[in-house]
Amino acid sequence: MAEKEQADRGKAQEAARALVVSSSPHDFSKRTTQQIMWEVFVALLPATLIGVWSFGFRAALVMGLTVASALGFEALWQAAARRPQTVGDGSAALTGLLLALNLPPSSSWWICMVGAGVAILLGKMVFGGLGQNVFNPALTGRVFLLIAFPAEMTTWLVPRTSGKLPETFLGHGTIAWDGSGNVLAGGVSSQGVDMITAATPLGLLSEKGASAITDVSFWDAFLGMGINGSLGEVSAMLLLAGGVYLGFRRIITLHIPLSFLGTMAVIATITNLIDPNMYAPASIHLVTGGAMIGAFFMATDYVTSPIHPAGRIVFGIGCGLLTMVIRLWGGYPEGVSFAILLMNATTPLIDRYVHGRKFGFVAKDTGGKK
């Protein structure tokens, strides 16, 4: 009899261990955090490789430094806090890559390290680590750098496909720099040219209007042929392919990307119809700048975006609206990063008011009374 009671007690203890009480939402997946992070990393590789192909060794160096710095800062934090190391889960490496794709290809080594430090330490670890951060870590690092070091963050290399020393790019003049970071008065004809930079399509659009970007081809921007900008802005096609792949693999849902890009398209179309000389068509807005990488890889971050599908649509609409407001009438030519971070702050509010039906509750019968 005692043996039977002991066996029953053991079964009860085993059943109790299997029932883990945790906060909602309750969902189960065989995918681990590590698998998800590395799959997103892989989805970004095509866009990463074309960035390296377009801008050469500088781009590869920026990517290597940001990823290594992100891993290093997280390892140091965990060691200082005497916590188990988490660099193997892939989140720090992904943050480093996303940050690199949001930086100019000419970024100095210290820009890469400072950005990675802010992204990991202030954007992630001070909140408690992965799953507890309020804002997207990579965008936190990027926006910090943009505000603190605007000159370094708005110097855009001309792609190698434009020739060795082009005097013009996208119909406008270029700027020649020496190895010390000084502008050469003689331009591309001077001795000691280290790099050639030029304004991006969105920069020209913000400064001079749509009439200044007539040399910007939709197909060149979509395919990634001869367009400058951040490393993750080169090929809209490859970013779109990576995003669709994540959707097909059910790593992300398409509620946020479609509502984000759809809102941008609607606003761009309306403003273009009002004044086509001032405002570019939707096709240009969608394939230039950070629209694609923001919509598919940044705004869809699990931790900082709403849980329910309806909430994700609201979130995506807000991102698209804020992006276009900043692009069209703000002080910065690009608004994707600011828009996503601002909407990150509204995620708890969206989750509070936009949610699904509660299971286990029956509507109270009021007898027809209101």
TIDORO-986590 format. One record per residue (C-alpha): residue in one letter; z, x, y. Coordinates in steps of 0.02 Angstrom, whole numbers, padded with zeros to 5 digits, always signed. Example, Ala and Ser with C-alpha at 12.3 -4.5 7.8 and 13.67 -1.06 7.14 Angstrom:
BEGIN
a+00390+00615-00225s+00357+00684-00053
This chain:
BEGIN
m+00000+00000+00000a+00045+00142+00118e-00122+00225+00086k-00214+00064+00131e-00116+00046+00293q-00153+00227+00336a-00340+00201+00303d-00342+00044+00410r-00252+00136+00549g-00381+00276+00540k-00525+00150+00552a-00443+00067+00702q-00422+00234+00790e-00604+00279+00756a-00661+00111+00826a-00554+00138+00981r-00633+00307+01011a-00806+00228+01000l-00764+00103+01139v-00774+00201+01301v-00726+00102+01456s-00828+00154+01607s-00894+00081+01769s-01054-00020+01771p-01200-00017+01751h-01189+00003+01564d-01347+00077+01493f-01388+00195+01351s-01529+00317+01328k-01560+00455+01204r-01622+00563+01347t-01499+00689+01413t-01481+00742+01594q-01554+00910+01547q-01708+00831+01469i-01740+00721+01620m-01722+00863+01745w-01838+00979+01653e-01966+00841+01626v-01972+00810+01814f-01985+00999+01837v-02136+01002+01721a-02216+00854+01814l-02209+00958+01973l-02291+01112+01897p-02474+01062+01931a-02436+01036+02117t-02335+01197+02115l-02477+01299+02040i-02606+01238+02165g-02484+01287+02304v-02480+01463+02233w-02669+01463+02215s-02692+01407+02396f-02568+01524+02480g-02550+01668+02357f-02402+01783+02329r-02303+01715+02477a-02293+01544+02396a-02238+01615+02228l-02104+01718+02315v-02036+01567+02409m-02025+01466+02249g-01942+01606+02151l-01813+01637+02288t-01764+01455+02312v-01746+01420+02126a-01647+01580+02094s-01537+01550+02247a-01501+01370+02197l-01449+01426+02023g-01344+01567+02094f-01251+01459+02221e-01209+01327+02090a-01148+01460+01968l-01039+01539+02102w-00965+01371+02152q-00922+01325+01974a-00846+01497+01943a-00742+01488+02102a-00683+01313+02058r-00648+01368+01879r-00757+01231+01809p-00881+01236+01665q-01051+01305+01714t-01183+01171+01745v-01335+01276+01789g-01408+01240+01618d-01429+01054+01653g-01584+01090+01757s-01529+00998+01914a-01503+01156+02018a-01672+01227+01964l-01757+01062+02009t-01670+01058+02178g-01730+01235+02211l-01910+01192+02166l-01910+01033+02270l-01841+01130+02417a-01977+01262+02397l-02110+01127+02396n-02041+01065+02563l-02047+01236+02646p-02189+01327+02735p-02273+01458+02623s-02229+01592+02752s-02041+01561+02743s-01934+01718+02754w-01815+01765+02612w-01663+01716+02714i-01736+01543+02752c-01753+01515+02565m-01575+01571+02530v-01495+01474+02673g-01590+01317+02626a-01540+01332+02444g-01359+01362+02494v-01352+01207+02604a-01441+01103+02472i-01325+01151+02331l-01159+01176+02419l-01164+01047+02558g-01289+00926+02482k-01217+00921+02308m-01061+01018+02259v-00944+00963+02400f-00967+00785+02339g-00914+00831+02164g-01076+00889+02087l-01221+00802+02002g-01209+00614+02004q-01089+00603+02151n-01192+00665+02298v-01234+00539+02435f-01393+00621+02500n-01539+00703+02414p-01487+00888+02404a-01660+00965+02427l-01696+00858+02580t-01524+00898+02649g-01570+01082+02643r-01742+01053+02715v-01684+00947+02863f-01546+01072+02903l-01674+01212+02912l-01792+01107+03017i-01658+01069+03146a-01578+01243+03146f-01737+01348+03136p-01882+01242+03204a-01998+01389+03240e-01986+01460+03064m-02004+01286+02988t-02162+01242+03085t-02268+01397+03054w-02406+01347+02933l-02515+01470+02839v-02702+01440+02828p-02756+01426+02645r-02845+01573+02568t-02996+01462+02533s-03032+01457+02720g-03085+01638+02721k-02999+01803+02757l-02982+01791+02947p-03041+01620+03007e-03046+01596+03195t-03040+01407+03177f-02963+01288+03052l-02991+01099+03045g-03090+01117+03205h-02952+01202+03304g-02902+01381+03342t-02791+01487+03231i-02649+01607+03272a-02640+01786+03207w-02473+01870+03168d-02425+02050+03131g-02305+02109+02997s-02156+02099+03117g-02182+01916+03152n-02262+01938+03324v-02414+01843+03385l-02563+01960+03411a-02639+01939+03583g-02810+01985+03520g-02809+01852+03385v-02899+01879+03220s-02999+02022+03294s-02842+02127+03319q-02784+02265+03205g-02636+02240+03089v-02656+02053+03055d-02528+02001+02925m-02557+01814+02918i-02657+01674+02999t-02577+01508+03043a-02639+01343+03114a-02578+01168+03153t-02568+01043+03009p-02665+00879+03010l-02506+00782+03051g-02463+00907+03189l-02634+00881+03268l-02619+00694+03246s-02449+00689+03330e-02501+00799+03474k-02679+00744+03510g-02711+00583+03415a-02833+00534+03279s-02983+00599+03377a-02918+00776+03346i-02927+00766+03156t-03108+00715+03130d-03133+00874+03027v-02996+00822+02905s-03079+00757+02747f-02990+00627+02642w-03058+00702+02482d-03009+00879+02531a-02831+00821+02565f-02825+00716+02407l-02891+00853+02293g-02803+00997+02380m-02951+01091+02454g-02920+01182+02616i-02770+01087+02684n-02616+01174+02753g-02435+01118+02763s-02282+01133+02652l-02309+01196+02474g-02288+01019+02408e-02417+00944+02526v-02572+01032+02460s-02639+00911+02329a-02599+00725+02339m-02695+00700+02177l-02585+00815+02073l-02425+00743+02148l-02489+00568+02111a-02531+00621+01933g-02356+00692+01911g-02278+00533+01979v-02382+00422+01865y-02332+00532+01718l-02148+00506+01759g-02178+00320+01771f-02270+00319+01604r-02126+00415+01526r-02004+00291+01605i-01913+00431+01694i-01938+00332+01855t-01994+00156+01897l-02134+00126+02021h-02038+00003+02131i-01994+00134+02262p-02159+00232+02265l-02268+00077+02277s-02162-00008+02411f-02144+00157+02506l-02330+00198+02509g-02380+00015+02528t-02274-00004+02685m-02349+00155+02756a-02524+00091+02720v-02494-00078+02803i-02422-00003+02963a-02557+00132+02972t-02695+00003+02949i-02627-00109+03086t-02607+00032+03212n-02778+00104+03169l-02859-00065+03202i-02770-00073+03370d-02823+00102+03428p-02928+00206+03306n-02939+00351+03430m-02750+00369+03433y-02694+00315+03260a-02764+00380+03097p-02812+00264+02952a-02698+00234+02805s-02802+00347+02693i-02757+00500+02798h-02572+00457+02812l-02555+00436+02623v-02636+00601+02572t-02567+00717+02707g-02390+00773+02735g-02249+00735+02615a-02292+00554+02574m-02334+00582+02391i-02197+00704+02347g-02071+00601+02445a-02118+00435+02366f-02126+00493+02185f-02005+00640+02173m-01877+00627+02314a-01848+00443+02352t-01834+00401+02166d-01681+00513+02140y-01564+00416+02024v-01404+00455+02118t-01460+00417+02295s-01571+00264+02268p-01524+00083+02226i-01494+00026+02049h-01582-00142+02040p-01772-00167+02054a-01758-00282+02206g-01647-00155+02292r-01772-00017+02255i-01909-00117+02339v-01800-00141+02493f-01763+00046+02490g-01947+00091+02475i-01996-00025+02617g-01862+00053+02727c-01924+00228+02686g-02104+00183+02726l-02057+00096+02888l-01950+00239+02953t-02080+00368+02902m-02215+00283+03003v-02102+00252+03153i-02062+00437+03161r-02242+00492+03129l-02318+00375+03258w-02188+00372+03396g-02055+00502+03355g-02030+00681+03409y-02077+00754+03239p-02252+00743+03163e-02177+00707+02991g-02042+00580+02951v-02029+00574+02761s-01873+00683+02746f-01779+00595+02884a-01829+00424+02819i-01768+00458+02642l-01601+00531+02700l-01570+00384+02816m-01607+00262+02676n-01494+00363+02558a-01352+00314+02675t-01395+00129+02652t-01400+00135+02462p-01219+00075+02436l-01251-00070+02556i-01413-00117+02468d-01326-00111+02298r-01189-00223+02366y-01302-00362+02429v-01457-00344+02319h-01408-00356+02137g-01452-00444+01977r-01376-00595+01895k-01200-00570+01829f-01187-00596+01642g-01040-00690+01568f-01018-00809+01716v-01062-00994+01719a-01105-01078+01882k-00970-01201+01934d-01021-01384+01926t-00989-01458+02097g-01041-01633+02047g-01186-01632+02168k-01075-01587+02315k-01116-01441+02427
